Amino acid sequence: TPIFFITIVSLFLLITLFNYWRADIAYAKGFNLNRVGEYQEAYADLHKAVELRGNEPVFKDELAVNNAILAMAILNDPTKKDDKEALSTASGLAQEALATSDEIITKNPNNVVFWKSRVRLFFTLSQADAQYLSQALAAIEKAENLAPNDANILYNLGVLYGQNNQISKGAEVLE
């Protein structure tokens, strides 16, 4: 009886480890495809990684950014301007990206990497709807509070102040 239970537990652990390995491989492939601009190919791999390990916020974060970029690609495609199905898909991707980012930030409110991704997400979506610029500014301000010495955050804070018509604040931060 003890050998049977040890065997069952061992098999369970091996299967779990194998699934973690598969998820890590899918994430790495999706991450790399995102970095080289192959967002459509990355989408399937990132979804597979999240499906296999849905509790991993890093996987979800990368998927959220990918969804936002794909939504903008659809919205910026002149051949799809009148395609209701494409616009619906873009809207669904944008909503999924926002919901995923909200979930990640709620569970990890002090992780500066997730705040940076949130800024990227809002900035990407602001190309279609300027209302997201103010949310990008709020997110970069939170990231700046978490990492006040990060030069990239300060630079992006200055740029976002400028894009939100707060030129003097932007110049002050950039100086």
N, C-alpha and C positions, 0 to 999 in steps of 0.2 A: 504494500500500500504506500509506504513512504517513497519508494522508487517511482511509482506511478505518478504521484503528486509532483515530485521533483521534475519528472520528465514533462509533465503538462506545463508547469511553470516555466521551465526552460524553453519549451516550444513557443509559449506566449511571448517571452522576452526576445527570442530570436526573430519572431515575426514582427514585433514592435520595432526592433532595431532595424530590420530590413525596410520597413515602411519609412522610418526616419531617414534612412540612407536614400531611398527613392525620392523623398520630398526634398532633401538637400540637393540632389542632382538636378531635379526639375527647377528648383529655385536658382541654382548657379547658372543653369542654361538660360533661364528667363532674365536674370540679372544681366548677364553678359550680352544677351540680345538687346536689352534695353539700352545698354551703354553704347552699342554701335548703331542705334537708330532703327532696329528691326522690331518695332513695337507690336506689330500684328503677330509675328512668330513668337514673341515673348509672352503674349497674352495666354496662350494655351498652357505653356509651361508654368507660368506663375499661378494660374488657376489650379493646375494639378498639384503644385506644392502646397497651396492653401487647403485644398481638399484633403490631402494626406496628413497635414499638420495644421489644422485650423486654429490652434491656440498659439501659433508663433507670430508675434506682432511684426517682426522684420519682414516676413513673407507677405503679410497683409499690406504693410506699408509700401513695398515695392509694387504690389498689385494696384494699389490705389493710385499711385503716380502713373502707372501704365494706363489705367482706365481713363484718367484725365487727358493724357496725351492722345489716346485713340479717339476720345470724344471730340477733341479740338481738330484732329485730322479730318474727321468726318464733316464737322461744321465748316472747315476751311476749304473743303473740296467743292469747287464750283459746279461740278457735275451732279452733286447731291443736294443742291440748294432747294429744289422742289420735290425731292424724294421724301415723302412722309415717313416711310419705314426707316430710312437712314437717320432722319432727324430724331425719330423715336429711339433708335439704338443709341445715338449720341447722348440723348437726354438720360437714358437708362445708365449708360456708362458713367456719366457725370454724377448722377445721384448715388450710384454704387461707390464711386471714389469718395464722395463727401461722407457718406455713411461709414465707410471703412475707416477713414481718417478720424472721424468723430469718435468711433469706438476705440481706436488706438490711443488717441489723446486722453480719453476718459480713463483708460486703464493705466496709462503711463504718462501722467501729466508733467513729469520733470525730466523727460528724456529729450535732450536738445536735438538729437538726430531726427526724431519723429516730428518735432516742430519745424525743422528745416524742410522736411519732405512736405509738410502741410503748406508751407510758404510756396514751394514749387508747384504744388497742386493748385492752390488759389491763383497764383500768377498765371499758370497755364490756362485755367478756366477764364481768367479776366480778359483773354484775347477775344472771347466771344461775348462776355458780359462784364462791363466795367464795375459792377457792384462787388465783384470778388477782389478788386484791388484793396478795398478797405479791410477785408478779412485777411488778405495777405499781409497788410501792414500790421494788423493786430497780432498775427502769428509771429511775424519777425520781431515785434517788440517783446513778446513772451520769450522767444529764443534768445534775444539780447539780454533779458533779465537772467536767464539760466546760464549764459556764457558771455559775460560782458567783455571779455578780452579776445573773442573770436573775430579776426579781421574780416572774414568773409561775411559774417552776419552784419557787422557794422557797415560794410560797403553796401550790402543789399538793403539795409535799413535806410541808408541815405538815398539810394535809388528809388525805393518805394515811397519815401516821403515826397520826393520830387514828382513821382507819378500821381500822387494823391494831392497835388497842388499845395504842398507844404514846402516850398522851395527853400525858405530860410532855415527850417529845421534840417532839411536834407543837406544843405551846404555845411551847416554846423557839424553834423554827424560825420560827413565826409572829410572835413578838415581834421 
